[in-house]
């Protein structure tokens, strides 16, 4: 019988009255660009034979994962969104090259909450024919992504302000890493910078979605106004709202300024019960303005 990957979340017991969840890639670490540009999209091109569409693949991948409302989404949801975007790009349509629509992966994503390599590996082993071939290719891509990240992402320091924030939170709140990144990479990256000791638990994609992380670890264990999620993507905000928690955004492109603002005002407003309302609304207004919903190739000028 396999062990329950969510057991640490279910067993998580408060030691403080406050809880802070912190996303990792793009929030605590400046790791989004290097991982996506040098691993995710490169491996997508190699494993799906899209070399002649290299520019378009990079454009679509970057928009979905870095510069839009889907920033920071799970990799398997991302590859489906990228497939959809590529099929609509004028240059791709003119090329006549077929973009895989990945119907079997779509079905799995709809029904599985623990969207990680372990569950996908199990599914690949239990399937046959076209379903097996498609999912095996996706699994090979995902494994290659992890291997490339392990090879190229080293000694990446956290954003300025992260360590100071963790030090000021220590003793006042239970802090947990809430991420869609594989747990092995999270543990390696946080340990390399010697900041893993500031957090009570590191939760990656194997433990489920960010909403599940917060639901199992914090919901009902802390007062809602004493639960804060920090992240750089709309998915982080959604996870916070799903459990009735507060949200402090780390704005893409302005990460250092965001952490500085958290240190100067956000942290103490949270502990003083002054975070909800006008202050949080002002933070969210600026955050959401940075991430569009539609890419340039679907704007009125390019959709004719």
BALOBA-1460 file (C-alpha; in Angstrom, 3 decimals):
// residues 304
<rec num="1" residu="x" x="0.000" y="0.000" z="0.000"/>
<rec num="2" residu="x" x="1.410" y="3.387" z="-1.034"/>
<rec num="3" residu="x" x="1.750" y="6.087" z="1.572"/>
<rec num="4" residu="x" x="-0.522" y="9.110" z="1.441"/>
<rec num="5" residu="x" x="1.495" y="12.047" z="0.020"/>
<rec num="6" residu="x" x="-0.855" y="14.454" z="1.777"/>
<rec num="7" residu="x" x="-0.337" y="12.914" z="5.217"/>
<rec num="8" residu="x" x="2.084" y="15.676" z="6.359"/>
<rec num="9" residu="x" x="-0.524" y="18.305" z="5.494"/>
<rec num="10" residu="x" x="-3.290" y="16.476" z="7.320"/>
<rec num="11" residu="x" x="-1.073" y="16.007" z="10.369"/>
<rec num="12" residu="x" x="0.112" y="19.616" z="10.376"/>
<rec num="13" residu="x" x="-0.634" y="21.105" z="13.819"/>
<rec num="14" residu="x" x="-0.467" y="24.822" z="14.653"/>
<rec num="15" residu="x" x="2.224" y="26.012" z="17.020"/>
<rec num="16" residu="x" x="1.326" y="29.697" z="16.587"/>
<rec num="17" residu="x" x="-1.898" y="31.653" z="16.138"/>
<rec num="18" residu="x" x="-0.904" y="32.835" z="12.656"/>
<rec num="19" residu="x" x="-0.104" y="30.998" z="9.413"/>
<rec num="20" residu="x" x="1.812" y="32.225" z="6.352"/>
<rec num="21" residu="x" x="2.064" y="30.245" z="3.124"/>
<rec num="22" residu="x" x="4.800" y="31.273" z="0.685"/>
<rec num="23" residu="x" x="5.103" y="30.255" z="-2.954"/>
<rec num="24" residu="x" x="8.623" y="29.497" z="-4.166"/>
<rec num="25" residu="x" x="9.332" y="30.046" z="-7.889"/>
<rec num="26" residu="x" x="8.902" y="33.709" z="-8.797"/>
<rec num="27" residu="x" x="7.904" y="34.611" z="-5.271"/>
<rec num="28" residu="x" x="10.730" y="33.614" z="-2.939"/>
<rec num="29" residu="x" x="13.233" y="32.900" z="-5.742"/>
<rec num="30" residu="x" x="14.012" y="34.598" z="-9.047"/>
<rec num="31" residu="x" x="13.762" y="31.232" z="-10.764"/>
<rec num="32" residu="x" x="10.833" y="31.579" z="-13.147"/>
<rec num="33" residu="x" x="12.686" y="32.805" z="-16.238"/>
<rec num="34" residu="x" x="15.609" y="30.387" z="-16.043"/>
<rec num="35" residu="x" x="13.380" y="27.374" z="-15.436"/>
<rec num="36" residu="x" x="10.828" y="28.192" z="-18.100"/>
<rec num="37" residu="x" x="13.129" y="29.580" z="-20.794"/>
<rec num="38" residu="x" x="15.961" y="27.076" z="-20.400"/>
<rec num="39" residu="x" x="14.114" y="23.930" z="-19.396"/>
<rec num="40" residu="x" x="10.346" y="23.769" z="-19.883"/>
<rec num="41" residu="x" x="10.011" y="25.219" z="-23.374"/>
<rec num="42" residu="x" x="13.324" y="23.817" z="-24.653"/>
<rec num="43" residu="x" x="12.317" y="20.306" z="-23.641"/>
<rec num="44" residu="x" x="8.856" y="20.798" z="-25.112"/>
<rec num="45" residu="x" x="10.440" y="21.587" z="-28.481"/>
<rec num="46" residu="x" x="12.726" y="18.548" z="-28.304"/>
<rec num="47" residu="x" x="10.205" y="15.966" z="-27.093"/>
<rec num="48" residu="x" x="7.372" y="17.022" z="-29.410"/>
<rec num="49" residu="x" x="9.440" y="17.715" z="-32.534"/>
<rec num="50" residu="x" x="8.609" y="21.421" z="-32.743"/>
<rec num="51" residu="x" x="12.060" y="22.680" z="-33.754"/>
<rec num="52" residu="x" x="10.735" y="24.596" z="-36.752"/>
<rec num="53" residu="x" x="8.355" y="26.491" z="-34.435"/>
<rec num="54" residu="x" x="10.931" y="27.260" z="-31.767"/>
<rec num="55" residu="x" x="10.152" y="30.987" z="-31.624"/>
<rec num="56" residu="x" x="6.410" y="30.441" z="-31.405"/>
<rec num="57" residu="x" x="6.769" y="27.749" z="-28.730"/>
<rec num="58" residu="x" x="8.881" y="30.065" z="-26.589"/>
<rec num="59" residu="x" x="6.417" y="32.927" z="-27.095"/>
<rec num="60" residu="x" x="3.407" y="30.806" z="-26.167"/>
<rec num="61" residu="x" x="5.130" y="29.148" z="-23.223"/>
<rec num="62" residu="x" x="6.365" y="32.435" z="-21.789"/>
<rec num="63" residu="x" x="2.956" y="34.077" z="-22.121"/>
<rec num="64" residu="x" x="1.115" y="31.209" z="-20.426"/>
<rec num="65" residu="x" x="3.640" y="30.731" z="-17.636"/>
<rec num="66" residu="x" x="5.222" y="34.142" z="-17.046"/>
<rec num="67" residu="x" x="3.246" y="37.037" z="-18.465"/>
<rec num="68" residu="x" x="-0.466" y="36.294" z="-18.095"/>
<rec num="69" residu="x" x="-3.272" y="35.358" z="-15.733"/>
<rec num="70" residu="x" x="-2.139" y="31.707" z="-15.874"/>
<rec num="71" residu="x" x="1.365" y="32.538" z="-14.573"/>
<rec num="72" residu="x" x="2.623" y="29.889" z="-12.187"/>
<rec num="73" residu="x" x="0.086" y="27.206" z="-13.108"/>
<rec num="74" residu="x" x="0.833" y="23.489" z="-12.866"/>
<rec num="75" residu="x" x="3.101" y="22.247" z="-15.687"/>
<rec num="76" residu="x" x="0.532" y="19.800" z="-17.035"/>
<rec num="77" residu="x" x="-2.137" y="22.487" z="-17.216"/>
<rec num="78" residu="x" x="0.477" y="24.745" z="-18.796"/>
<rec num="79" residu="x" x="1.341" y="22.379" z="-21.629"/>
<rec num="80" residu="x" x="-2.354" y="22.144" z="-22.524"/>
<rec num="81" residu="x" x="-2.766" y="25.924" z="-22.485"/>
<rec num="82" residu="x" x="0.340" y="26.293" z="-24.659"/>
<rec num="83" residu="x" x="-1.051" y="23.763" z="-27.128"/>
<rec num="84" residu="x" x="-4.259" y="25.802" z="-27.351"/>
<rec num="85" residu="x" x="-2.355" y="29.048" z="-27.881"/>
<rec num="86" residu="x" x="-0.076" y="27.580" z="-30.544"/>
<rec num="87" residu="x" x="-3.070" y="26.352" z="-32.526"/>
<rec num="88" residu="x" x="-4.322" y="29.950" z="-32.699"/>
<rec num="89" residu="x" x="-1.056" y="31.690" z="-33.593"/>
<rec num="90" residu="x" x="-1.133" y="32.940" z="-37.213"/>
<rec num="91" residu="x" x="2.450" y="31.843" z="-37.911"/>
<rec num="92" residu="x" x="1.698" y="28.320" z="-36.691"/>
<rec num="93" residu="x" x="-1.518" y="28.083" z="-38.682"/>
<rec num="94" residu="x" x="0.306" y="29.174" z="-41.847"/>
<rec num="95" residu="x" x="3.049" y="26.631" z="-41.236"/>
<rec num="96" residu="x" x="0.609" y="23.744" z="-41.495"/>
<rec num="97" residu="x" x="2.431" y="21.940" z="-38.684"/>
<rec num="98" residu="x" x="0.095" y="19.934" z="-36.460"/>
<rec num="99" residu="x" x="0.182" y="20.838" z="-32.773"/>
<rec num="100" residu="x" x="-0.691" y="17.915" z="-30.480"/>
<rec num="101" residu="x" x="-3.985" y="18.534" z="-28.675"/>
<rec num="102" residu="x" x="-3.246" y="15.905" z="-25.973"/>
<rec num="103" residu="x" x="-6.816" y="14.663" z="-25.312"/>
<rec num="104" residu="x" x="-5.756" y="11.975" z="-22.828"/>
<rec num="105" residu="x" x="-3.724" y="14.428" z="-20.786"/>
<rec num="106" residu="x" x="-6.727" y="16.782" z="-20.777"/>
<rec num="107" residu="x" x="-8.912" y="14.078" z="-19.310"/>
<rec num="108" residu="x" x="-6.342" y="13.274" z="-16.610"/>
<rec num="109" residu="x" x="-5.947" y="16.921" z="-15.643"/>
<rec num="110" residu="x" x="-9.717" y="17.209" z="-15.231"/>
<rec num="111" residu="x" x="-9.932" y="14.299" z="-12.798"/>
<rec num="112" residu="x" x="-6.622" y="14.261" z="-10.902"/>
<rec num="113" residu="x" x="-5.754" y="16.775" z="-8.182"/>
<rec num="114" residu="x" x="-2.219" y="15.546" z="-7.425"/>
<rec num="115" residu="x" x="-0.789" y="16.569" z="-10.790"/>
<rec num="116" residu="x" x="2.771" y="15.348" z="-10.496"/>
<rec num="117" residu="x" x="5.121" y="12.806" z="-12.011"/>
<rec num="118" residu="x" x="4.344" y="10.004" z="-9.525"/>
<rec num="119" residu="x" x="0.639" y="9.918" z="-10.446"/>
<rec num="120" residu="x" x="1.372" y="10.318" z="-14.154"/>
<rec num="121" residu="x" x="3.877" y="7.458" z="-14.015"/>
<rec num="122" residu="x" x="1.213" y="5.220" z="-12.484"/>
<rec num="123" residu="x" x="-1.230" y="6.173" z="-15.233"/>
<rec num="124" residu="x" x="1.292" y="5.539" z="-18.010"/>
<rec num="125" residu="x" x="1.926" y="2.061" z="-16.619"/>
<rec num="126" residu="x" x="-1.790" y="1.233" z="-16.688"/>
<rec num="127" residu="x" x="-2.606" y="2.466" z="-20.206"/>
<rec num="128" residu="x" x="-2.182" y="1.058" z="-23.704"/>
<rec num="129" residu="x" x="-2.160" y="2.124" z="-27.344"/>
<rec num="130" residu="x" x="-2.652" y="5.810" z="-28.225"/>
<rec num="131" residu="x" x="-3.363" y="6.824" z="-24.643"/>
<rec num="132" residu="x" x="-0.128" y="5.225" z="-23.479"/>
<rec num="133" residu="x" x="1.923" y="6.794" z="-26.268"/>
<rec num="134" residu="x" x="0.621" y="10.298" z="-25.559"/>
<rec num="135" residu="x" x="0.986" y="10.133" z="-21.787"/>
<rec num="136" residu="x" x="4.400" y="8.453" z="-22.014"/>
<rec num="137" residu="x" x="5.650" y="11.330" z="-24.168"/>
<rec num="138" residu="x" x="4.329" y="13.888" z="-21.675"/>
<rec num="139" residu="x" x="5.923" y="11.965" z="-18.809"/>
<rec num="140" residu="x" x="9.260" y="11.829" z="-20.642"/>
<rec num="141" residu="x" x="9.054" y="15.603" z="-21.190"/>
<rec num="142" residu="x" x="8.277" y="16.217" z="-17.519"/>
<rec num="143" residu="x" x="11.170" y="14.035" z="-16.344"/>
<rec num="144" residu="x" x="13.505" y="15.847" z="-18.726"/>
<rec num="145" residu="x" x="12.341" y="19.188" z="-17.338"/>
<rec num="146" residu="x" x="13.252" y="18.079" z="-13.818"/>
<rec num="147" residu="x" x="16.636" y="16.788" z="-14.962"/>
<rec num="148" residu="x" x="17.487" y="20.007" z="-16.774"/>
<rec num="149" residu="x" x="16.421" y="22.145" z="-13.813"/>
<rec num="150" residu="x" x="18.578" y="20.043" z="-11.501"/>
<rec num="151" residu="x" x="21.531" y="20.572" z="-13.831"/>
<rec num="152" residu="x" x="21.209" y="24.319" z="-14.399"/>
<rec num="153" residu="x" x="19.508" y="25.820" z="-11.339"/>
<rec num="154" residu="x" x="22.034" y="26.082" z="-8.534"/>
<rec num="155" residu="x" x="23.027" y="28.651" z="-5.931"/>
<rec num="156" residu="x" x="20.066" y="30.838" z="-6.822"/>
<rec num="157" residu="x" x="19.588" y="33.294" z="-3.936"/>
<rec num="158" residu="x" x="16.140" y="34.330" z="-2.741"/>
<rec num="159" residu="x" x="14.888" y="37.804" z="-3.578"/>
<rec num="160" residu="x" x="16.176" y="40.577" z="-1.305"/>
<rec num="161" residu="x" x="13.823" y="40.786" z="1.646"/>
<rec num="162" residu="x" x="12.868" y="37.127" z="1.752"/>
<rec num="163" residu="x" x="15.367" y="36.116" z="4.431"/>
<rec num="164" residu="x" x="14.583" y="39.190" z="6.540"/>
<rec num="165" residu="x" x="10.869" y="38.458" z="6.244"/>
<rec num="166" residu="x" x="11.357" y="34.850" z="7.316"/>
<rec num="167" residu="x" x="13.398" y="35.984" z="10.293"/>
<rec num="168" residu="x" x="10.687" y="38.432" z="11.366"/>
<rec num="169" residu="x" x="7.977" y="35.811" z="10.937"/>
<rec num="170" residu="x" x="9.860" y="33.289" z="13.062"/>
<rec num="171" residu="x" x="8.262" y="32.864" z="16.452"/>
<rec num="172" residu="x" x="5.131" y="34.708" z="15.381"/>
<rec num="173" residu="x" x="3.624" y="32.526" z="12.640"/>
<rec num="174" residu="x" x="3.769" y="28.987" z="11.294"/>
<rec num="175" residu="x" x="5.325" y="29.298" z="7.835"/>
<rec num="176" residu="x" x="4.922" y="26.767" z="5.022"/>
<rec num="177" residu="x" x="6.109" y="26.571" z="1.414"/>
<rec num="178" residu="x" x="3.045" y="26.254" z="-0.835"/>
<rec num="179" residu="x" x="4.156" y="25.440" z="-4.368"/>
<rec num="180" residu="x" x="3.377" y="23.616" z="-7.616"/>
<rec num="181" residu="x" x="7.076" y="22.782" z="-8.020"/>
<rec num="182" residu="x" x="8.225" y="19.183" z="-7.404"/>
<rec num="183" residu="x" x="9.163" y="18.661" z="-3.764"/>
<rec num="184" residu="x" x="12.699" y="17.476" z="-4.525"/>
<rec num="185" residu="x" x="13.564" y="20.754" z="-6.267"/>
<rec num="186" residu="x" x="11.968" y="22.799" z="-3.491"/>
<rec num="187" residu="x" x="13.914" y="21.034" z="-0.773"/>
<rec num="188" residu="x" x="17.172" y="21.401" z="-2.688"/>
<rec num="189" residu="x" x="16.694" y="25.096" z="-3.446"/>
<rec num="190" residu="x" x="15.570" y="26.109" z="0.054"/>
<rec num="191" residu="x" x="18.344" y="24.042" z="1.671"/>
<rec num="192" residu="x" x="21.019" y="25.486" z="-0.613"/>
<rec num="193" residu="x" x="20.187" y="28.950" z="0.680"/>
<rec num="194" residu="x" x="19.865" y="27.752" z="4.281"/>
<rec num="195" residu="x" x="16.339" y="29.087" z="4.650"/>
<rec num="196" residu="x" x="14.554" y="25.746" z="4.913"/>
<rec num="197" residu="x" x="14.876" y="25.966" z="8.689"/>
<rec num="198" residu="x" x="12.457" y="28.890" z="8.724"/>
<rec num="199" residu="x" x="9.543" y="26.802" z="7.440"/>
<rec num="200" residu="x" x="7.576" y="24.080" z="9.179"/>
<rec num="201" residu="x" x="6.704" y="22.186" z="5.987"/>
<rec num="202" residu="x" x="7.569" y="22.225" z="2.291"/>
<rec num="203" residu="x" x="4.591" y="21.253" z="0.125"/>
<rec num="204" residu="x" x="5.137" y="20.606" z="-3.593"/>
<rec num="205" residu="x" x="3.041" y="19.359" z="-6.479"/>
<rec num="206" residu="x" x="3.032" y="15.766" z="-5.188"/>
<rec num="207" residu="x" x="0.900" y="16.879" z="-2.233"/>
<rec num="208" residu="x" x="-1.814" y="18.255" z="-4.504"/>
<rec num="209" residu="x" x="-2.907" y="21.729" z="-5.543"/>
<rec num="210" residu="x" x="-2.139" y="24.881" z="-3.584"/>
<rec num="211" residu="x" x="-5.773" y="25.015" z="-2.527"/>
<rec num="212" residu="x" x="-5.411" y="21.512" z="-1.105"/>
<rec num="213" residu="x" x="-2.199" y="22.512" z="0.681"/>
<rec num="214" residu="x" x="-3.928" y="25.430" z="2.411"/>
<rec num="215" residu="x" x="-7.142" y="23.529" z="3.045"/>
<rec num="216" residu="x" x="-5.439" y="20.601" z="4.767"/>
<rec num="217" residu="x" x="-2.755" y="22.557" z="6.633"/>
<rec num="218" residu="x" x="-4.579" y="25.741" z="7.636"/>
<rec num="219" residu="x" x="-8.336" y="25.832" z="7.059"/>
<rec num="220" residu="x" x="-10.190" y="25.332" z="10.310"/>
<rec num="221" residu="x" x="-6.911" y="25.293" z="12.259"/>
<rec num="222" residu="x" x="-6.445" y="29.079" z="12.285"/>
<rec num="223" residu="x" x="-8.847" y="32.010" z="12.204"/>
<rec num="224" residu="x" x="-9.250" y="33.020" z="8.512"/>
<rec num="225" residu="x" x="-7.994" y="36.558" z="9.153"/>
<rec num="226" residu="x" x="-4.813" y="35.034" z="10.575"/>
<rec num="227" residu="x" x="-3.978" y="33.057" z="7.434"/>
<rec num="228" residu="x" x="-1.899" y="34.793" z="4.761"/>
<rec num="229" residu="x" x="-0.754" y="33.492" z="1.370"/>
<rec num="230" residu="x" x="2.130" y="35.170" z="-0.459"/>
<rec num="231" residu="x" x="2.558" y="34.566" z="-4.180"/>
<rec num="232" residu="x" x="3.308" y="35.977" z="-7.606"/>
<rec num="233" residu="x" x="0.478" y="34.451" z="-9.640"/>
<rec num="234" residu="x" x="-3.325" y="34.603" z="-9.851"/>
<rec num="235" residu="x" x="-3.398" y="30.909" z="-8.933"/>
<rec num="236" residu="x" x="-1.860" y="31.802" z="-5.580"/>
<rec num="237" residu="x" x="-4.594" y="34.379" z="-5.049"/>
<rec num="238" residu="x" x="-7.253" y="31.824" z="-5.979"/>
<rec num="239" residu="x" x="-5.861" y="29.319" z="-3.487"/>
<rec num="240" residu="x" x="-5.979" y="31.959" z="-0.771"/>
<rec num="241" residu="x" x="-9.544" y="32.909" z="-1.605"/>
<rec num="242" residu="x" x="-10.612" y="29.259" z="-1.769"/>
<rec num="243" residu="x" x="-9.862" y="28.950" z="1.954"/>
<rec num="244" residu="x" x="-10.891" y="32.476" z="2.943"/>
<rec num="245" residu="x" x="-7.300" y="33.595" z="3.512"/>
<rec num="246" residu="x" x="-5.626" y="36.958" z="2.968"/>
<rec num="247" residu="x" x="-3.204" y="37.523" z="0.089"/>
<rec num="248" residu="x" x="-0.027" y="39.549" z="-0.298"/>
<rec num="249" residu="x" x="1.167" y="39.717" z="-3.941"/>
<rec num="250" residu="x" x="4.789" y="39.627" z="-5.014"/>
<rec num="251" residu="x" x="4.441" y="41.590" z="-8.227"/>
<rec num="252" residu="x" x="6.196" y="40.100" z="-11.298"/>
<rec num="253" residu="x" x="9.008" y="42.427" z="-12.316"/>
<rec num="254" residu="x" x="8.820" y="44.266" z="-8.997"/>
<rec num="255" residu="x" x="9.671" y="41.451" z="-6.611"/>
<rec num="256" residu="x" x="12.265" y="43.335" z="-4.561"/>
<rec num="257" residu="x" x="9.910" y="46.284" z="-4.134"/>
<rec num="258" residu="x" x="7.108" y="43.920" z="-3.094"/>
<rec num="259" residu="x" x="9.197" y="42.225" z="-0.406"/>
<rec num="260" residu="x" x="10.345" y="45.628" z="0.802"/>
<rec num="261" residu="x" x="6.724" y="46.731" z="1.129"/>
<rec num="262" residu="x" x="5.872" y="43.573" z="3.007"/>
<rec num="263" residu="x" x="8.696" y="44.224" z="5.465"/>
<rec num="264" residu="x" x="7.839" y="47.898" z="5.907"/>
<rec num="265" residu="x" x="4.073" y="47.633" z="6.265"/>
<rec num="266" residu="x" x="2.355" y="44.416" z="5.180"/>
<rec num="267" residu="x" x="3.817" y="42.148" z="7.835"/>
<rec num="268" residu="x" x="2.785" y="44.297" z="10.775"/>
<rec num="269" residu="x" x="-0.626" y="45.096" z="9.273"/>
<rec num="270" residu="x" x="-1.229" y="41.344" z="9.104"/>
<rec num="271" residu="x" x="-0.394" y="40.793" z="12.768"/>
<rec num="272" residu="x" x="-2.305" y="43.926" z="13.814"/>
<rec num="273" residu="x" x="-5.497" y="42.849" z="12.036"/>
<rec num="274" residu="x" x="-5.287" y="45.809" z="9.637"/>
<rec num="275" residu="x" x="-4.586" y="43.910" z="6.419"/>
<rec num="276" residu="x" x="-8.082" y="43.065" z="5.118"/>
<rec num="277" residu="x" x="-10.124" y="45.688" z="3.334"/>
<rec num="278" residu="x" x="-8.715" y="48.785" z="1.680"/>
<rec num="279" residu="x" x="-5.054" y="47.835" z="2.150"/>
<rec num="280" residu="x" x="-5.382" y="44.390" z="0.547"/>
<rec num="281" residu="x" x="-7.630" y="45.779" z="-2.210"/>
<rec num="282" residu="x" x="-4.965" y="48.323" z="-3.157"/>
<rec num="283" residu="x" x="-2.335" y="45.567" z="-3.331"/>
<rec num="284" residu="x" x="-4.513" y="43.416" z="-5.549"/>
<rec num="285" residu="x" x="-5.388" y="46.245" z="-7.928"/>
<rec num="286" residu="x" x="-1.736" y="46.793" z="-8.768"/>
<rec num="287" residu="x" x="-1.038" y="43.064" z="-8.980"/>
<rec num="288" residu="x" x="-3.823" y="42.167" z="-11.387"/>
<rec num="289" residu="x" x="-2.985" y="45.074" z="-13.693"/>
<rec num="290" residu="x" x="0.393" y="43.461" z="-14.451"/>
<rec num="291" residu="x" x="-0.979" y="40.235" z="-15.957"/>
<rec num="292" residu="x" x="-3.213" y="40.314" z="-19.073"/>
<rec num="293" residu="x" x="-5.659" y="37.625" z="-20.107"/>
<rec num="294" residu="x" x="-5.088" y="37.671" z="-23.863"/>
<rec num="295" residu="x" x="-1.799" y="37.369" z="-25.780"/>
<rec num="296" residu="x" x="-0.832" y="39.727" z="-28.631"/>
<rec num="297" residu="x" x="-1.709" y="37.138" z="-31.279"/>
<rec num="298" residu="x" x="-5.319" y="37.135" z="-30.099"/>
<rec num="299" residu="x" x="-5.673" y="40.920" z="-29.978"/>
<rec num="300" residu="x" x="-8.097" y="42.600" z="-32.411"/>
<rec num="301" residu="x" x="-5.208" y="43.638" z="-34.697"/>
<rec num="302" residu="x" x="-3.870" y="40.108" z="-35.128"/>
<rec num="303" residu="x" x="-7.068" y="38.043" z="-35.078"/>
<rec num="304" residu="x" x="-8.390" y="39.114" z="-38.489"/>
